[in-house]
Amino acid sequence: MSPNDRNAVIDHMFDYQKGERDLKKGDITPYVPLEVIREDRILFLSNGRNLSVKLASAEDFFAFISGAVNAINIPSWSIFMRWNAVNVGLEAGTLVMSQEGKSYMLAIAEPKKAEDFSADKSASQAS
């Protein structure tokens, strides 16, 4: 997908100053183009209802997004603030997106389980 692809929902932003041939995986950042939010194609689940990122009340959007990013509860969330919060969550890996028909669903990413080394520890202590 290219940054100008209107059908791209999750795209990648590159640091073009480094030169495309020198890009490493760490130089690629996932993001959602602003047009996708303006077109009202991204939803999230809140209290059993699918709500639009664009049209949800400030309270509903804050309740959802604060589970993924550090956010301040403000009375009004502009579309640009919502767009930025979604992209920060995607970049941090705290938000995930899946396609559902012509829309896309945002969700809080499952926390990764910490590895349990207790079995290895008890085996080494038994020796």
Secondary structure, 3 states (H helix, E strand, C coil): CCCCCCCCCCEEECCHHHCHHHCCHHHCEEECCHHHHHCCCEEEEECCEEEECCCCCHHHHHHHHCCCCCCCCCCCCCHHHHHHHHHHHHHHCCEEEEEECCEEEEEECCCCCCCCCHHHHHHHHHC
